[in-house]
Amino acid sequence: MDDNITKDDLRQFGVFLVEQFKQIIDNNKEENSLNPEWLKSRIVKKLMDMSAASLQNLRISGKVRSKKVLGSYYYNKSDLMNLFNDKN
């Protein structure tokens, strides 16, 4: 039996691997788009177009709930949305 691997075999295997990786990535995108309740600070700054200092002021003043996990701050999404609904 001839067990030699040809270049064509390697190309087919490469195409197979790429397709498998694409499926894994697509599955992860669907899982990560579930609208998390807590958002990381860099996401909040980007979405709301605000500086780190502005976000820190919201956190310190208590207008937005936050949690610190392993050195990263996470902010409550509903609190951030309520900033726009406040009629004061």
DADA-V632534 format. One line per field, one symbol per residue. ss: DSSP state (a for helix, b for strand, c for the rest). Layout:
ss: ???
This chain:
ss: ccccccaaaaaaaaaaaaaaaaaaaaaaaaaacccccbbbaaaaaaaacccaaaaaaaaaaccccbbbbccbbbbbaaaaaaaaaccc
